[in-house]
Amino acid sequence: MEIDSQKFDVESLLKNNKFQIPRFQRLYSWESEQVSQFWKDLIDNISTNYFIGSMVTYSTEKFSYALVDGQQRLTTITILLCAIRDHLKKLGIHNLATALHGYISSTDKNDQSFYVLSTGSSYPFLQDSIFIWTNQRLPLNHLQRKKL
């Protein structure tokens, strides 16, 4: 087994890779306190090369990784990007919203779309409700019925 360490900024990490949270990982569990602290840390260090923490992955194929550690932070970053994207769209800044979506979703060499972060969960709420890039979100009662 080969162990390797690499340094990435968030842009490079999300633009060049695909991450899957395996089924054996815990569900997203950050509460508003953790998200607020993370956001405060980012804002307080916006002009520096802020270290958001390490991630542990294993390769599943070229540029595709299973995420073993760091999934709470990477999920929070991706949700934050979705919120900013959606707000930009509401403001009518569609070109920037579309560009930002490129950090959330991408296409492979066969022009097939995929989310940069996905979950191995049997019910992928993030993909179906948060990451989706449409004019309307599915109503929550539809999502609950789909789960059953």
C-alpha positions in Angstrom: 0.0 0.0 0.0 1.3 3.4 -0.9 0.7 6.4 1.3 1.0 9.8 -0.2 0.4 13.4 1.0 -0.6 16.2 -1.3 -1.5 19.9 -0.8 -4.6 21.3 -2.7 -6.6 24.4 -2.6 -10.4 24.0 -2.6 -10.7 25.1 -6.2 -8.2 22.4 -7.5 -9.7 19.8 -5.2 -13.2 20.2 -6.6 -12.3 20.9 -10.2 -10.1 17.9 -10.8 -11.5 15.1 -8.7 -14.6 13.1 -7.8 -15.3 12.1 -4.3 -17.7 9.4 -2.9 -18.6 9.1 0.7 -18.8 5.4 1.3 -21.8 3.8 3.0 -19.7 2.9 6.1 -19.1 6.6 6.9 -21.4 8.4 9.3 -24.1 10.6 7.9 -23.6 14.4 7.8 -23.9 15.5 11.4 -22.6 19.0 11.7 -25.0 21.3 13.5 -25.3 25.0 13.1 -22.6 25.6 15.7 -20.0 23.7 13.7 -21.1 25.3 10.4 -21.0 28.8 12.0 -17.5 28.2 13.4 -16.3 26.9 10.1 -17.8 29.9 8.3 -16.2 32.3 10.8 -12.8 30.6 10.4 -13.1 31.0 6.6 -14.1 34.7 6.8 -11.5 35.5 9.5 -8.8 34.0 7.3 -10.0 35.0 3.8 -6.8 36.8 2.9 -4.5 33.9 3.9 -3.9 30.3 2.8 -6.1 28.9 5.5 -5.7 25.2 6.3 -9.2 23.7 6.5 -7.9 20.4 7.6 -6.7 17.1 6.2 -8.7 14.6 4.1 -8.1 10.9 4.0 -9.1 9.2 0.8 -8.4 6.0 -1.2 -8.3 5.9 -4.9 -11.2 4.0 -6.6 -10.1 5.0 -10.1 -8.2 7.8 -11.8 -9.2 11.1 -10.2 -12.0 9.4 -8.2 -11.7 8.8 -4.5 -13.6 7.4 -1.6 -13.6 9.9 1.3 -12.6 8.3 4.6 -11.9 11.5 6.7 -12.9 15.1 5.9 -16.4 14.4 4.7 -18.1 16.8 7.1 -15.9 19.7 5.9 -16.1 18.8 2.2 -19.8 18.4 2.5 -20.2 21.7 4.3 -18.1 23.5 1.6 -20.2 22.0 -1.1 -23.4 22.9 0.6 -22.1 26.4 1.0 -21.2 26.6 -2.7 -24.8 25.5 -3.5 -26.3 28.2 -1.3 -24.1 30.9 -3.0 -24.9 29.5 -6.4 -28.7 29.6 -5.7 -28.4 33.1 -4.3 -26.5 34.3 -7.4 -29.2 32.8 -9.6 -31.9 34.7 -7.6 -30.0 37.9 -8.0 -29.9 37.3 -11.8 -26.1 36.7 -11.9 -26.5 33.5 -14.0 -23.1 33.3 -15.5 -21.4 33.4 -12.1 -23.9 30.9 -10.7 -23.3 28.6 -13.7 -19.5 28.9 -13.2 -19.8 28.1 -9.5 -21.9 25.0 -10.3 -18.9 23.7 -12.1 -17.4 23.1 -8.6 -20.4 21.0 -7.6 -21.1 19.1 -10.8 -18.9 18.2 -13.7 -18.8 15.9 -16.8 -16.5 12.9 -17.5 -14.7 12.1 -20.7 -17.9 10.6 -22.1 -19.8 13.8 -21.4 -21.8 12.2 -18.6 -22.7 14.5 -15.7 -21.7 13.6 -12.1 -21.5 15.4 -8.8 -18.0 16.1 -7.5 -19.2 14.8 -4.1 -21.6 12.0 -3.8 -22.7 9.6 -1.1 -23.1 5.9 -1.1 -26.2 6.2 0.9 -29.3 4.4 -0.3 -31.1 7.7 -0.2 -28.8 10.4 -1.5 -30.5 13.5 -0.1 -27.6 15.8 -1.0 -27.7 14.9 -4.7 -31.5 15.0 -4.9 -32.2 18.1 -2.9 -29.1 20.3 -2.4 -26.8 19.8 -5.3 -29.5 19.7 -8.0 -29.4 22.6 -10.4 -32.9 23.3 -11.7 -35.4 26.1 -11.6 -37.4 24.4 -8.8 -36.5 22.0 -6.0 -38.6 19.0 -5.4 -41.2 19.5 -2.6 -40.2 17.9 0.7 -43.3 15.7 0.8 -42.2 14.3 -2.6 -38.8 13.5 -1.2 -40.3 11.8 1.9 -42.6 9.6 -0.3 -39.6 8.7 -2.5 -37.7 7.6 0.6 -40.4 5.1 1.5 
